[in-house]
Amino acid sequence: MANPVDAYVGKRIALRRKWLGLSVAEAAAAIATDFATFERYEAGAERVSAVRLRALCEAFDVRPTFFFCDESTPDAHAQVLAQLQCVRLRRNLQ
């Protein structure tokens, strides 16, 4: 069973990847890892190392705090939901 923090970080990785319109294979290549490992990161089944977190920040053009925003606050939760809606809208427009 995934640690709740690892699962949350994985969701944020998937969210940003989808927002950028990257496939899992493209995102994996951008951080010099393989497809299966990247899938495990997104699932929260494998912990992201500091080195990989830095690579993710560079590839996804975000700060490390992006992956750890406090979802427990109403504003942060609303922000995550709004981002997911944008991802869905963007997919529908493509």
C-alpha positions in Angstrom: 0.0 0.0 0.0 1.3 3.4 -1.0 2.3 6.0 1.7 -0.3 8.8 1.6 2.4 11.4 0.8 3.9 9.3 -2.0 0.4 8.8 -3.4 -0.3 12.6 -3.3 3.0 13.4 -4.9 2.2 10.9 -7.6 -1.1 12.5 -8.3 0.6 15.9 -8.6 3.1 14.4 -11.0 0.3 13.0 -13.1 -1.6 16.2 -13.0 1.3 18.3 -14.2 2.3 15.8 -16.9 -1.3 15.8 -18.3 -1.4 19.6 -18.0 1.7 19.8 -20.2 0.2 17.3 -22.7 3.1 14.8 -22.2 2.7 11.0 -22.5 4.2 8.8 -19.8 7.0 7.8 -22.2 7.8 11.5 -22.9 7.8 12.5 -19.3 9.9 9.4 -18.3 12.5 10.3 -21.0 12.6 13.9 -19.8 13.8 12.8 -16.4 16.0 10.0 -17.6 14.0 7.1 -16.3 12.0 4.3 -17.8 8.2 4.1 -18.5 7.5 1.5 -15.7 9.3 3.5 -13.0 7.5 6.7 -14.0 4.1 4.9 -13.8 5.1 3.7 -10.3 5.9 7.3 -9.4 2.5 8.4 -10.6 0.8 5.6 -8.7 2.6 6.4 -5.5 4.0 2.9 -5.5 7.6 4.1 -5.7 9.1 7.1 -3.7 10.6 9.9 -5.8 14.2 10.6 -4.8 15.5 14.1 -4.4 17.5 13.8 -7.6 14.3 12.7 -9.5 12.3 15.5 -7.9 14.8 18.0 -9.1 14.6 16.5 -12.6 10.8 16.7 -12.4 10.9 20.3 -11.4 13.2 21.2 -14.3 11.2 19.1 -16.9 7.8 20.3 -15.6 8.9 23.9 -14.9 7.6 24.0 -11.4 9.1 24.5 -7.9 9.3 21.5 -5.5 6.4 22.9 -3.5 4.1 22.2 -6.4 4.3 18.5 -5.5 3.6 19.1 -1.8 0.9 21.8 -1.8 -1.4 21.4 1.2 -4.6 19.8 -0.2 -6.3 20.0 3.2 -7.1 23.7 2.8 -10.2 24.7 0.9 -8.2 27.0 -1.5 -5.6 24.4 -2.3 -8.3 21.7 -2.9 -10.2 24.1 -5.2 -7.0 24.8 -7.1 -6.3 21.1 -7.7 -9.9 20.6 -8.9 -9.7 23.6 -11.2 -6.4 22.3 -12.6 -8.0 18.9 -13.3 -11.0 20.6 -15.1 -8.5 22.6 -17.2 -6.8 19.3 -18.2 -10.1 17.8 -19.2 -11.1 20.9 -21.2 -7.7 20.9 -22.9 -8.1 17.3 -23.9 -11.6 17.9 -25.3 -10.2 20.8 -27.5 -7.4 18.7 -29.0 
